């Protein structure tokens, strides 16, 4: 089992628009593909002096091949839409985790 985690740092001025978009558009479209399941969205609780809020968005995939299929089909275009919508107001990075228990 692969956990596909993307950590986003979101500017304060787009905070509620980002959350609305992730919940109402991004997550449903990602799950609709059938390659990903069990979406989880969490606010990262951290001590930092930067403005903005950080979030972890996680999906599960059966294996890395399944995740790669999603990225090469709907995942790439969905991520491009996210960047086009919010531009430099968000920054993100991906972490792949392999579940062992």
C-alpha positions in Angstrom: 0.0 0.0 0.0 1.3 3.4 -1.0 0.3 6.7 0.8 0.6 9.6 -1.6 1.1 12.7 0.6 1.3 16.3 -0.7 2.1 19.0 1.8 0.8 22.4 0.8 1.7 25.8 2.3 -1.2 28.2 1.7 -1.2 32.0 1.8 -3.7 33.4 4.3 -5.5 35.4 1.6 -6.6 32.3 -0.3 -7.0 30.0 2.7 -10.8 29.5 2.5 -10.9 29.4 -1.3 -8.2 26.7 -1.2 -10.1 24.6 1.3 -13.3 24.9 -0.6 -11.6 23.9 -3.9 -9.7 20.9 -2.3 -12.8 19.6 -0.7 -15.4 20.2 -3.5 -13.3 19.7 -6.6 -9.8 18.3 -6.2 -10.5 15.4 -3.8 -13.7 14.2 -5.6 -12.0 14.3 -9.0 -8.9 12.4 -7.7 -11.1 9.7 -6.2 -13.3 9.5 -9.3 -10.4 8.1 -11.2 -10.6 4.8 -9.2 -6.8 4.7 -8.8 -6.8 6.5 -5.5 -8.9 6.1 -2.4 -9.2 7.2 1.3 -8.5 10.9 1.0 -7.4 12.6 4.2 -6.9 16.3 4.7 -5.1 17.5 7.8 -3.8 20.9 9.0 -0.2 20.7 10.0 0.4 21.9 13.5 3.8 23.4 13.6 5.7 26.2 15.3 6.8 28.6 12.6 6.8 32.3 12.2 5.7 32.4 8.5 2.3 33.6 7.6 -0.1 31.0 6.1 -1.2 27.5 6.9 0.2 24.2 5.9 -1.9 21.1 5.1 -1.3 17.5 4.4 -3.4 15.9 1.7 -3.1 12.1 1.6 -4.5 9.4 -0.7 -3.9 5.7 -0.7 -3.0 3.7 -3.8 -2.7 -0.1 -4.2 0.9 0.2 -5.3 3.4 2.5 -7.0 2.3 1.4 -10.5 -1.3 2.4 -9.8 -0.2 5.7 -8.5 2.0 6.2 -11.6 -1.1 5.5 -13.8 -3.1 8.1 -11.9 -0.3 10.7 -12.2 0.0 10.0 -16.0 -3.7 10.3 -16.6 -5.9 12.5 -14.5 -3.3 13.4 -11.7 -1.1 15.6 -13.9 -3.9 17.7 -15.3 -5.6 18.0 -11.9 -2.4 19.3 -10.3 -1.9 21.7 -13.2 -5.4 23.1 -12.6 -4.6 23.6 -8.9 -1.4 25.5 -9.8 -3.2 27.5 -12.5 -5.9 28.5 -10.0 -3.7 29.5 -7.0 -0.3 30.2 -8.6 2.4 31.3 -6.2 -0.1 31.5 -3.3 0.5 27.8 -2.6 3.6 25.8 -2.5 3.7 22.0 -2.3 5.9 19.0 -2.2 5.1 15.3 -2.5 6.2 12.5 -0.2 5.5 8.8 -1.0 5.1 6.5 2.0 4.9 2.7 2.0 2.6 1.3 4.6 4.4 -1.5 6.5 1.8 -2.3 9.2 
